């Protein structure tokens, strides 16, 4: 048994320094600490997740292979190329790690949690936990540099004055505390920062406005990836009147679940001109995925227990189903609902002690936060049930440590 497996199986192994974490949370202010405590009691897991150097290398390899393939000229349909030069901040490459290897289960183009995990990592910097945190040095400056890079790609040397952090009814979002962390970090860098609902935006000839303020950049946390529900923001994006990151074309290139089927289509990748080494990496690192069609009913029902079903434009595990749990009614809806089916890749497990004695096994997935092909940090989410939920006692965002 490798060291990472041994530590993950030991519910007493190397627990988080809770005093240091609570001190870091309180340092954000009483109002912020109270907000997290009341709204997000399961935001932070009680224990770290341990991974091996080999697992980390394989995740790096999969991310690199995806970036290479998505960059090929034929990946997007003619006329579907992005109008923005901006890359898109905080992509989330989500993996399941198990005895069979590392498995990329999806890519998110507006992944939440990076600022939360930066705070978690900083709180444990002086701990004596085994291994090393998986993150680049100086995360806050790196985050700021990322936003400034997005601005320069679109606007060159023009002054970068403000940014709006945007989601539907942001104050009601579960991760609203993260919006406030991002706001503080960006304000400390000299930017004016607004947390805004896109329904409040107004379009003028010279740009996008929130009240009387012309918005330079929008940090997009919306789950309407095409912006069809927000025509004012969409028009400003399409006309180049605001820098939007991440933007709809980033979703088309990376986040659309149909891309998972393309990434596992060996012949299709070869026809695109993908490198053979990248094809091999993707075949091993992405569970086989295919687009569901009604004429596959008999085959899919027979094979359902080995499959996981996801809606094409789903997010946050909404509408996802493990095949073994399907009813005939839900299965019929899937056949007509623009779904993909992915070969089941079970998540890893982490033992947790409850009441000091009883051992509980939680599932975990591992998220690589990526900008422009570079992994900035690696975090995990601990949970019970079918998918991540932030409602499991002892679960939530977990520190990831790589151990030899």
N, C-alpha and C positions, 0 to 999 in steps of 0.2 A: 504494500500500500504506500503510495507517495505521501509526502508530508501534508499536502493540501487536503487529500482525502481523509487522512487521520484527524486533522484539526476540525474539518467540517463535521465529522462523525462524533466528535467529543463535545457534549453540551456544556462541559465545564471549561472548555479551552478558550483562553485568551479573550475575555469579554471586553466590551467597550468600556472606556473610562467615562462613566456616566457623569461624574462630578465635573470633569473637564467639558463635556458636552453641554451640560446645563449652564455652566459659566459662560460658554460661548453664545448660547441662546439668549441669556439675560443681557449680555453685552450689546445686543441689538436694540435694547430699550424695553421698558416694561410693557408698552402697548403691543409691540411685535411679539414678545415672549408670551403674552396672554393670548394673542390671536392664534399662535401655533398650538399652545396647550389646549385651547378650547376647540379649535376647528380640526386640528391634525394630531390627535394624541398618538397615532401610530405612524408618524412621519419617519421616525428613525428606528431602525432595528436595534435590538439589544446586543447583537453579536456581529462581528465581521464575517465576511465570506473569504475563503482562501482559494487561490488558484495556483497552478504550477507555471513555471516559465514556458513549458511547451504549449500549454493552453493559451497563454498570452501571445506567443509567437504565431500560433494558428489564427487567432483573431486578427492580428495585424495582417497576416497573409490574406485572409478573406476580405478585409476592408480594402486592401491594396488592389486585389483582383477585381472587386466590384468597381472601384474608381477607374481602373483601366478600361473595363468593358463599357461602362457608362460614357466614357470619353470618346468612344469610337464614333466615327462619322455617321454610321447607319443606325445607331441606337435609337434616335428620335426620328419620327416621320418627317418627310419634307414639309416645310412650312410650320413645323411645331417647335422650332428652336427657340430658346429663351431670348427675350429682348433685353434682358438685364445681364450685366457683366458680374453682378454680385453672386457670390457662391452659395450663400445661405448659411446662417449660423446654427450651431447646435443640432447637427444631424445625430440621430440616435441609432446605432447599429445594435440590435438586441439579439443576444445569443442564449441558447440553452447549452450547458456544459454537462456531459455525462460520460460514462465509460466508453461510449462509441466515438467520442470526439467533441468538437465544438460545432454548433449548428446555428447559423444565422436564420432566425425565424421571421424577422421583418426589419425594415428600415423606416424610421420616422424622420420627417423633415422639420418638425417643430418640437423636438423632444424636450420635455420639462425636466427640471431637477438639477441642472448643472450648478446653479448658484447655491442650492440647498446642499449639494454634495461638497462644494468647495468649503462651505462652513463646517460640515462634518469632518472633512479631511484636516482642516486647520485646527479643529478642536483636539484631534488625536496626535498632533505632530510630536508631542513630547512623551507619548505613551511608550510602553515597553512591549507592544504587540509584536508577535513574530512577523518576519518578512518586511516588505516595503509597500507603501502605498503606490498605486498605479496612476500617476498623474505627472504632467509636465511641471517644471518649477514655476513658481510665481503665477498661480492661476488667474488671480484678479487682473494683473497687468495683461496677461494673455487674452482674457475675455475682452478687455477694453481695446487692445490692439486688433482683435478680430472685427469689432464694430467699426473701428477707424479704417480698416482695410476694405470693408464693404463700401464705406463712403468713398474712399479714394478710387475704387474700381468704377464707380458710377459718376463721381463728380470731380475727380482729380484733386486739385489744390483749393477748391472752393471752401469757404468756411463751413465747418460742421458745428451747428449751434444747438440743435435739440433733437430729441427722439421720443416717440410715443410707443409705449409698451401696450399692445392691443390684444384684447380678447373680449368676447361677448360677456357683458355684465361682469367685469373683472373682479369686482369686490365679492362676488358670489362664488368665484372659482375656488376649488380646493387648494390650488397652489398660489392663491393670491399673496400669501406671505413671501413667496419667491419673487413675485413682481416687485414687492417693496425692497427686497434685497438688491435686485437689479437696479432699481431706481436710485437707491443710495450710492451704489458703486459708480454709476454713470454720472450722478450729480457731483460726486467727489472729484471726478475728472473734469469738471467745468461745464458739463452739458445741462441744459434745461430738460427735464424728463417728466413726461405726462403718462399716467396710467389711464387708458381711455377705452371706451366702447366705440367700435367703428360706426355704430348708428349715429353717433354725435358728429361725425365728420361732415364738412361742407366742402364742395368743390368751387374753386374760383379759377379764373383764367390763368393765374400765375401759380397755382398749386393747390395743395390739400390743406385745409384749415381745421383746427380744433379751437372753437371760439374765435378769438382774434389772432391766434398764433398760427403762422404758417409752419407746417411740419416738414422737417428735413428728411427724417428717416422713421420708418415704422418697423419695430421689432414685433413680428407677427406670431402670435400664439393661438390664432384661430384654428378651429378644426373643420371649417368650411374651406377646404384646400383650394378650390377653384374660385372662391370669393363671389360665387353667384348670388349669395344672400346680401352682399355688400357692394352694390354697383358703384357707389361713390368712390370707395377705396380701390375697387377693381379698375375703374376708369383712370384714376390717378396713376396706378401702377402701369397700365398699358400705354398711357401717354407719356410716361417717363417724368411725371410731375412730382413723384415722391420716390425715394429709395426704399424698397420693401425687402425685408429679409427675415425668414426665408420667403420665397415667392412661389406662385403656382407652378411655374415651369420646373422648379426644383422638385416639387412633388411629382410632377409627370415623369421626370427622369429617374427618381429614386423611390418615392414613397408609394406610388400606385402598386397595389398588390399583384397586378398582372406582371410586374417586373420580376417577381419571384419566380414565376413560371419561365420567363425568358432567361433568367440567370441559371436555371437548371436544364435548359434545352441545349444539350451538347451540340447537336447538328446546327441549330440556329446560331449559336455562338461562333461556331466554326465558319458559318456563312458570312457572319459579320466581320470576320478577320481577327477574331480574338486570339491571343497568344495561347499556345497549347498548355503552357504551365498554368496560366490563369484559368483555363477551362478545367483542368485537373483539380485545382484548388477549390473552385466553385462546386464541382460535382461532389467533392468530399465535404465541403463546408456549408452548403445550403441544402436543406431537406428537399427532396424532389417535390415540385409544386406544379399543378396544372389547373387550367381554367375549367370550371364546372359547366356542363351543358346538359339540357334535359335528356338527350339521347344516351347519357351515361348512367341513367337511373339504376339499372340492375347491377352493373359493375360496382358503382359507388356504394350501394347498399350492402353488397357482399363484403366489400373491403373497408367499410366505414370505421371499424374499430382500430384500424391502423392509420387513420387520417384525422387531421384537424382542419376545420372549415372556417374561412375568414371572408368577410365581405370585401369587395374590391377597394372601396374607399373608406373602410372602417377605421376606427381609432379607439385607443383606450380599452381594447378588448370588447367593445360593444359589438354584439351580433356574432361573436365567435362561438364555435361549438366543437367540443371534442366528439368525434364520431361515435364513440361507444355510448354516449349519453343521449343520442338523437332519438326523438320520437318520429313517427311517420309524418305527422303534421309539419314539424319543423323541417324535416328532410325535404318535403315537397316545396316548402318556401325557399329553401336553399337552391333547389334546382332551377327556380325561376328568378333568383335574386342577385345575379352577377357576383358569384362567389369564386374563390379559389380553394382547392383542396391541397393540403400540404402533408407530406408524410410525417407522422407523429415522431417528434424528437423530445423525449421526456426531459423536464428540467432537472438540474442538480438539486441536492437536498442538503440542508444544514440543520444539525441538531441544536435544540434550545432547551435549557433547563427551566421548568416551570415550578414555582414555589420552592426552588432550591433543590428539588429532588427528582421530580418527574421529567423524563425526557420527551420532548416533542419534536417531530420532524417537520420542518418547513421547506417548501420549495423555493428555488431562487432562479432568477434570470440575471444576466450580466449585460449592462449597457455600456457601450463605448461611445462617448461623446466625441464627435468628429467635426473638424472644420477643414475644408479644402484638402481632404485626404489624410489629415493628421489627427491621430487620437490624442485628445487633450486630457481626458481622465476616464477612468473605468470605475463604474459603480455597480451595485447589485440591488435587487429588490426581493425581499423575503415575504412570503405569503402562504396562505392555505387556500384551497379551492381550485377552481379551474384556471383562473388568471390572476394577475397582480391586482390588488384591491385597496391597499393601505387601510385595511380594517382588521388585520390580524394582530392580536396582542403579541408583542415581541417582534413584529414584522415591520416593514417599511424600507426606506433606503438604507443600504448597508455598505459600510466601508469594505473595499476589496483590497486584499493584501496578497502579493505574490511571494511564495515561499519556495525555497530550493528543495 
